[in-house]
Amino acid sequence: MHLHDDCDTVCLEFDRERYIQEFTKTQFAGIEYHLKVVDLLKAIQPFFRELKVEDEGEFWETGDRAILTAHMDWARKAIGDEIRKNPSAQFKVKTPDGKIIDLMT
């Protein structure tokens, strides 16, 4: 599912054991798109015996928008600091498969 040009495509591919190992980078699209991905995962959660989600923004676990905002602000600042140190660095680089790389030096 494509949500935003600055967000990885949400791709849920299951193996025979119904195991998914994917990630979706939302930080460049913003908080609202992160919340949409969490909403999708919450909606499908009842169909699994166990659904483990690792959310670097901690919203999945806490439901706290302020914590998510702090994580996104920290990431934005860290990338900005690196770009100032290395002006030739590239950020928000899309790979041919549509994934987004934070920073390339």
Protein Blocks (a to p, Z undefined) as FASTA:
>chain_A
ZZbfkbccddddddfkopacddddfklnojklmmmmmmmmmmmmmmpfbdcdddfklmmm
nopaklmmmmmmmmmmmmmmmmmmmmmbcehiacfkopacfbaZZ
